[in-house]
Amino acid sequence: MMLHQGLRRWLWLLLLSCLLIDEVGCSGDLDPRGIPPLTHAYVANLGSHTVSVIDLRSFRNVKTIAVGKSPGRLAASPVDDLVFVGNLGSASISVIDAKTHVVKESIAVGKNPADIVFSSDGRQAFVACYGSNTIVIIDCKALAVMKTIKTQAGPVALKLSEPRKQLWVAQQAANSVAVVNLETQTLEESIPTGNGPLFLEILPDQSKVFVANTGDQSVTVIDTQTRKTLEPIITGRSPMQLVMKPDGGEIYATNFDAGSVVVINTSSCALNGSFSVGRNPIRGAVSHDGQRLYVTNYGSNTVSVLDPPNNRSVVASIAVGAQPESVYLTTDDLYLFVLNSGSNDVSVVRTDAVGSGSNALFAVIATGANPSAIVAK
């Protein structure tokens, strides 16, 4: 079955995106410290059908795990030692034991598993299967499918609202968002959005859902109580991701085709400023104190460092590998891992060295081909 044109573009931008380095290279004037409590990072390599395991204490690639075809999504259980890998090309989930770093199970799901989220108790995992227009619910104890729910075309992103017992689903090819009732495990309603909804965020108080419409230049806002859409927010061309501050007060939208990041005030649902960044900003991560925003620029091979509370300009621009995409910021905010899909490696940035005169690029770690997703465990 041919992939929908919107998914092909999304995969090209986010997943497909060669200077290979055999081992970690650390700058001489910085010593590793502040090692985060999570011990390993798992990197899905879309082009080599593998997952790389990176030791967060030594900053080395310590193992390569063969998984299904074209792994593009990862999720770590909040309770158990499990990492789920969504294999876009083989309609399956590979389950990795995080203690032994081996695949303990392969679970058949729908076509093109594009997103995975766990319930907070770790008992269930929800998988959006783009190619089969389904949500698959997995029993994480039995490691087996317990329910399949039919959706509209192109389910691509998921967000849980456990206080409301809801799962929100971006249906990219149908230009809509679905609401799944977690108690009855049924799809209750589909709500129209802009063109090509690709990413969702839910406010901490669960009152609103924000939807990035990558096919146009808008963000749809949905009242979760009434399920009515508010006035759309005009951003810039092709908003790819929404990055929310921990307190939920602001959301930052990366506009891939506009070279900008806009600031959305979530109370007024209006724009509250913008940043000019590098070419094709695609992904972002915000520090846990909300003081720094890091944005990968796919087209200029850089990371823009922003200071949203105090300065609506770029604080620093850090050169990384080719076609940087996904990012992971450690829980202590000290290390930023940047996946470079074009150079097949991960750049590690020491965030406390940004602007200090020291080399902020702390290490480069070789991975498999086209690293596309990262999760720590």
N, C-alpha and C positions, 0 to 999 in steps of 0.2 A: 504493500500500500504506500503510495506517495505521501510524503509529509506535506501538510498545508504550507502554503508559501510563507505565512507569518511565522510558523515554527522554524522553517528553514533559515529565515533571516535571524530569528532569535538565537538559534543554535550557532550560527556563524558568528554573531556578535558576542555571545556569552561563552561559548564552549569551544569552537573550532580555532577560535582565533587562529646557524643555530649555535651559537655559543654555548656549548655544554661544558659544565665544570664538574670534575669527578668528585670533588670533596668540598667541604665548607671552606670559604675563604673569609677570614675575620680581619678587620682593620686593626692595625697594631696599637692604636692609642685607646682602644676600648676593651675592657675585660667583661666576660659574661657575668652578670649578676642579676638579682631580682628574678630568679627563675620562677615561672608561674607554677601553681599547684597542679595543673593538668600536665601530664608527663609526655604525651605523644600527640602529634598532629597527623591526620590522615588526609592525603591528597589524591583525588580522583584524576587519573590520566586518561582523558577521552580518547586520545589517538593510539595508545598502546594497550588499552583494555586492562589496566592495572591500577592498584592503589599503592602509593608510596607511604611508608611510615617514617616520620621524622621524630627523632628524640629531641624533646624540647630542652633537655639539659645539656646535650653535647652539640646540638644544631647539626645533626648528621642524618642522612637518609640511611636507616638501619635495616629496612626490609622492603621488598617489592612483592605485592600480593596479586596473583592473577585473579581477576573477577570476570564478570560478563562482558559483553560487547558494548563499547562506548559508554563507560561510566560517567555520568554527568551530574549526579546529585549525591550528597552525603547527609546523614543525620545520626547523631549519637544519642543513645538512650539516656534519659536523665537519672535512671535508677540502676540499670544493669550494665554489665561490661559488653555492650553490643554497639556496633557501628553498622548502619544500614547503607548500602550502596545501590543507587538507582541506575540500572544498566539500560540506557536509552535504546541500544540496538538489539537487545536480546529479551526484552519484555520480562525482566526479572529483577529481584532484589537479592544481592549477595549480602549475607549476614557475617560480619567479621567479629570474632572473639577478641576483645580489646586486651585481654590478658596474654593470649598466645599469639596474636596477630595472624590467625589462620581463618579461612572461610569455614564456618561450621554448618551453613545451610544456604541453599539457593531456593528462593520462593518465586514461583511463577505468578506474575501479575498481568496487567493489561499492557498494551503497546506503548512504548515511549514514556516510561515513568519519569515525570519531569520535576516532581517535588515530593518531599517526605517530611511529615511532622509527627512527633510523638505526643501522646497525652502526658500530662505532668506526672502521673503515677507510673508511667512506663509500661502500662498494660497493653496499650494499643498503639499502632502506628497507622497513619493515613497516607495513602499514596495517590497522587494525581497522575492518571495515565492519559496523556495527551492523545495518543493515536487511537485509543479505543473508547474515548469519551466516558471514562469511568473514574470513580473513586474506590480504591480497594482498601478495606480495613483489615489489618493484620493483628492476630492474637500473638503478642510478643512472648508469652509463656510457651505456647505450642509452636511458635514460628510457622504459622499456617494462616491462610486467608479465611476470615470468618464472615465477610460480607462484601458484596460488590454493588455499588450504587451508580446508576446511570446518570450522566450529566448532559448538558448541552455540549457543543463542539469545542474541543481544545482546552480541557482543564489543565492549567499550567502552573498555578501558584496557590498555596494554602495558608490560611491563618486560623488558629484556634481561638475561640472565645469560650473558655471553659466556664466562667461565671454564668454566661447565658446559655451554656450547653449547645454551642453552635460551632460549625466549621464553615468558614467562608472560602469560596472557590472562585478564582479568576478564570473565566472561560474565554480564552483569547480569541478563538476563531468565531465565537458567537457574539462578541462585544457585550458581554454580560458578566455578572457576578452571581453565583448561586449561594444559597443558604441551606446547609445540611443540619437537621435536627439530630444531635448526638444521642438523645434518649431513644428516639424511634429509629435512628439510622436511616432516615429518608430525606430526600431533597424536597424542601418545602416551597422554594420560590427562586426564580431567577430575575435579577434586577438589571435593566439596561445600563450600560456605561458608554464611554467613548470608544474609539476604535482601538482594538488590540490591547485590552487590559493584560498587563504582564506581571504586576507586583502589587501586593497589598500590605497595608499597615493598619493595626487596630490600636486605638488610644488605650492607655493603661486603665482608664475608667470604663472602657468598653462602650463608650457612647457613640463613637463614629468609626467608620472604615474609610480609609483613603486608598484610592486605586489609581495607579499610574497607567495611563493609556498611551502606550508606545506608538500606536498607529497614527496619533495626531499630536497635539501639544497641550494636553490637559490632564488634570487629576480630577476624578469623580469623588465626591464626598457623599457617604451614605449614613443616614441616621439609623443606628442599629435598633432603636425602639420602634420607630414607625416604618423602617425599611424604605424610606423615601430618599431620593437623591436631592442634594442641595445644589446651589448654583456651581457649575464646574469652575475649577481654578485653571486659568490659562498660564502655562509654565513656559517652556521653550520647546523646540522640536525634539520629538522622540524621548520623552522621560523614561529612563530605563529602570531606575531603582528609587525607592523611598527609604531614607535613613532617618529614624526618629531619635530625638534626644531622650535620654532615660526618663525624664520627668514628663514626656509627652507634649511639652509646650510648643515645640517646633518640629517640622519635618523638612528634610532637605531632599530635593528631587534632582537627580543627575540627568541633564539633557544631552543625549548622545550626539545629536546632529546640530546642536547650538553651541557647544563648547562652554556650557555654563552650569551652575548649580543655583537653584532658586530656593529661598527660604519661605516656608509656609507657616503662618501662625495658625495653630490648630483650634484656637478659641474662636477667632474671627473668620477662619477659613479663607484667608486672604494672603497675598504675597507680602513679605516683609523684608525684601532685599534680595540681592543676587550677587554671585561671584563669577568672574570670568576665570576659567581654568584652562587646562590643556585641551588638545583635540580629542573628541569622542570620550568624554567622561562616562564611565560605565558602572562602577561600583563604588561603595563608600563604607566607612566605619566611623562611628563617633566614640570618643573616649567615655569612660564610665562616669566621669564628672561633668560631661557635656561641654568641656572647654575646647576640645580639638575635633576637627573633622578631617578625615583622610579620604581622598578621592583618587581612584586610578583612572588615568587617561590613556585609553586603548590606542589612540592614534598618535600620541607623542611620546610614549614610553616613559611616562613620569607619574609620580604621585604628587598631587597638590595637597599642601597642609594648610588648613583654614582655621581661623580663630573666630567662630561665629559670634560669641557674646561681645567681643570688643572691637573687631575689625572686619569690615566687609571686603577684605582683599586677601590675596594669597600670601601667607606668611613665608612659605618656602616651597620650592619645587625640587623633588628628589628624582634623579635619573635611576631607573630600574631596568629590568629586562624588556624584551620585545613583547608588545601587545599584553600589557598587564590587565588582569580582569579581577578575579575574586580576591578578597582580603580577609585576614583574621587578625584581630587585635587581642593580645593576651589579657587575662583578667586583671593584671596589675598595670595595664596600659603602657608597658615598657617596650614591648616588641610588636611590630607590625609585620605580618607575613603577607607578601604580595605574590600572587601566582601569575607567572609570565607565560601565557599560552603560546607565544611565538618563539621563545628561546628555550622552552622546556626546563624551566627552573623556578625556584622561589627566592625572591629577594627578602632579606630580613633587615628591617629598619629599626635602629635604636631611637625611639621617639624622644628621649631626653637629650639626645645629641643634636636634634633639629635646631638650627640657629645658634649653636654654641661654638661653631668653628671647627668642631670635630667631624669626622666622616660619619654621617648618619647611617650609611649603608654598611651594616655590620657583617652580613654574611650572604653568600649565594649558595643555594643547595640544589644540586641536580635532581630532576624528577624523571618521570616518563614523558611520553609525547603529549603535548597539549593539556597541561594541568588546568582543571576547570572548576574544582570545588575543593574546599578544605573544611575540616572540623577537628576540634581538639577533644581529647578524652583522657 
